[in-house]
């Protein structure tokens, strides 16, 4: 997995932990099972759909923008949040 995807996985799992969620809790409230969550952590391998679902469970979502896009401008215009 590329380093950016790995950072997203780690951030989502850290967020889940800070919210008091276990892998079992995430599995129960998502389409992911405990095996898939374990695989993501250990093998550093994730599909976009897995990252999206993991983010949803912890109150985050993925946004795809052009490298040249100003995120601050998108937020200010209400296009992201």
C-alpha positions as CSV (number, residue, x, y, z in Angstrom):
1,X,0.0,0.0,0.0
2,X,1.3,3.4,-0.7
3,X,2.3,5.5,2.3
4,X,-0.6,7.9,1.9
5,X,-3.1,5.1,2.1
6,X,-1.3,3.7,5.1
7,X,-1.6,7.0,6.8
8,X,-5.3,7.1,6.2
9,X,-5.7,3.6,7.7
10,X,-3.6,4.4,10.8
11,X,-5.6,7.7,11.3
12,X,-8.9,5.9,11.0
13,X,-7.9,3.2,13.4
14,X,-6.4,5.7,15.9
15,X,-9.6,7.7,15.7
16,X,-11.7,4.6,16.3
17,X,-9.5,3.8,19.3
18,X,-9.9,7.3,20.7
19,X,-13.6,6.9,20.4
20,X,-13.4,3.7,22.4
21,X,-14.2,1.5,19.4
22,X,-12.7,-2.0,19.1
23,X,-12.3,-3.9,15.8
24,X,-15.3,-5.9,16.9
25,X,-17.3,-2.7,17.3
26,X,-16.3,-1.5,13.8
27,X,-17.2,-4.9,12.3
28,X,-20.6,-4.9,14.0
29,X,-21.5,-1.5,12.6
30,X,-20.0,-1.8,9.1
31,X,-19.7,-4.0,6.1
32,X,-16.2,-4.9,7.3
33,X,-15.4,-8.0,9.3
34,X,-12.7,-8.5,11.9
35,X,-10.6,-10.5,9.4
36,X,-10.6,-7.6,6.9
37,X,-9.7,-5.1,9.6
38,X,-6.9,-7.3,10.8
39,X,-5.6,-7.7,7.2
40,X,-5.7,-3.9,6.6
41,X,-3.5,-3.4,9.7
42,X,-1.1,-6.2,9.2
43,X,-0.6,-6.4,5.5
44,X,-0.9,-2.7,4.9
45,X,-3.4,-3.4,2.1
46,X,-6.8,-1.7,1.6
47,X,-9.3,-1.1,-1.2
48,X,-10.8,2.3,-1.6
49,X,-14.2,0.9,-0.5
50,X,-12.5,-0.5,2.7
51,X,-11.0,2.9,3.5
52,X,-14.3,4.6,2.8
53,X,-16.2,2.2,5.1
54,X,-13.6,2.5,7.8
55,X,-13.8,6.3,7.6
56,X,-17.6,6.2,7.8
57,X,-17.4,4.2,11.0
58,X,-15.3,6.9,12.7
59,X,-17.0,10.0,11.2
60,X,-14.7,10.7,8.3
61,X,-15.0,10.6,4.6
62,X,-12.6,10.5,1.6
63,X,-12.6,13.5,-0.8
64,X,-10.8,13.4,-4.2
65,X,-9.6,16.8,-5.4
66,X,-7.1,18.0,-7.9
67,X,-3.6,18.7,-6.5
68,X,-3.9,22.3,-7.5
69,X,-7.2,22.8,-5.7
70,X,-7.2,24.9,-2.6
71,X,-8.9,22.9,0.1
72,X,-9.4,26.0,2.2
73,X,-11.2,27.6,-0.8
74,X,-13.5,24.6,-1.2
75,X,-14.4,24.6,2.5
76,X,-15.0,28.4,2.4
77,X,-17.4,27.9,-0.6
78,X,-19.1,25.1,1.2
79,X,-18.1,22.5,-1.4
80,X,-16.6,20.1,1.1
81,X,-18.4,20.6,4.4
